[in-house]
């Protein structure tokens, strides 16, 4: 008996966990790791969404193919999962303000094969594309370098 009149006491605390307790500990640890990974993914996606917005605010270049479009490149390399989640977050930001303003997310090779020019080093390119504000022609096209 413990000092409080209940079975166990210090011996119960010091005893090795049984198989059921070990399984519960493993499951709790696995759940914690999944939750941590989800939080980390969300933080990276939010960071990318913010970088896309920073690009648009600072001004960009003019597309050679689409002269009314402004184009930018967000710094860094991002995974496909980070990019698609960031696009969803970015779309939510604009769809609330101006439904239909977000045109698309396009993830594609830079050509028929990986490109190593322009500092891309073989990365795949994603494009976050949305229309400019009402009264302005063209689109904002932000390039994202994707590398898994």
RAZI-V666294 format. One record per residue. N is the residue number from 1. BURIAL is 1 if it has 24 or more other C-alpha atoms within 12 Angstrom, else 0. Layout:
BEGIN
n = <N & N>
burial = <BURIAL & BURIAL>
END
This chain:
BEGIN
n = <1 & 2 & 3 & 4 & 5 & 6 & 7 & 8 & 9 & 10 & 11 & 12 & 13 & 14 & 15 & 16 & 17 & 18 & 19 & 20 & 21 & 22 & 23 & 24 & 25 & 26 & 27 & 28 & 29 & 30 & 31 & 32 & 33 & 34 & 35 & 36 & 37 & 38 & 39 & 40 & 41 & 42 & 43 & 44 & 45 & 46 & 47 & 48 & 49 & 50 & 51 & 52 & 53 & 54 & 55 & 56 & 57 & 58 & 59 & 60 & 61 & 62 & 63 & 64 & 65 & 66 & 67 & 68 & 69 & 70 & 71 & 72 & 73 & 74 & 75 & 76 & 77 & 78 & 79 & 80 & 81 & 82 & 83 & 84 & 85 & 86 & 87 & 88 & 89 & 90 & 91 & 92 & 93 & 94 & 95 & 96 & 97 & 98 & 99 & 100 & 101 & 102 & 103 & 104 & 105 & 106 & 107 & 108 & 109 & 110 & 111 & 112 & 113 & 114 & 115 & 116 & 117 & 118 & 119 & 120 & 121 & 122 & 123 & 124 & 125 & 126 & 127 & 128 & 129 & 130 & 131 & 132 & 133 & 134 & 135 & 136 & 137 & 138 & 139 & 140 & 141 & 142 & 143 & 144 & 145 & 146 & 147 & 148>
burial = <0 & 0 & 0 & 0 & 0 & 0 & 0 & 0 & 0 & 0 & 0 & 0 & 0 & 0 & 0 & 0 & 0 & 0 & 0 & 0 & 0 & 0 & 0 & 0 & 0 & 0 & 0 & 0 & 0 & 0 & 0 & 0 & 0 & 0 & 0 & 0 & 0 & 0 & 0 & 0 & 0 & 0 & 0 & 1 & 1 & 1 & 1 & 1 & 1 & 0 & 1 & 1 & 1 & 0 & 1 & 1 & 0 & 0 & 0 & 0 & 0 & 0 & 0 & 0 & 0 & 0 & 0 & 0 & 1 & 1 & 1 & 1 & 1 & 1 & 0 & 0 & 1 & 1 & 1 & 1 & 1 & 1 & 1 & 1 & 1 & 1 & 1 & 0 & 1 & 1 & 1 & 0 & 0 & 0 & 0 & 0 & 0 & 0 & 0 & 0 & 1 & 1 & 1 & 0 & 1 & 1 & 1 & 0 & 0 & 1 & 0 & 0 & 0 & 0 & 0 & 0 & 0 & 0 & 0 & 1 & 0 & 0 & 1 & 1 & 1 & 1 & 1 & 1 & 1 & 1 & 1 & 1 & 0 & 0 & 0 & 0 & 0 & 0 & 1 & 1 & 1 & 1 & 1 & 1 & 1 & 1 & 0 & 0>
END
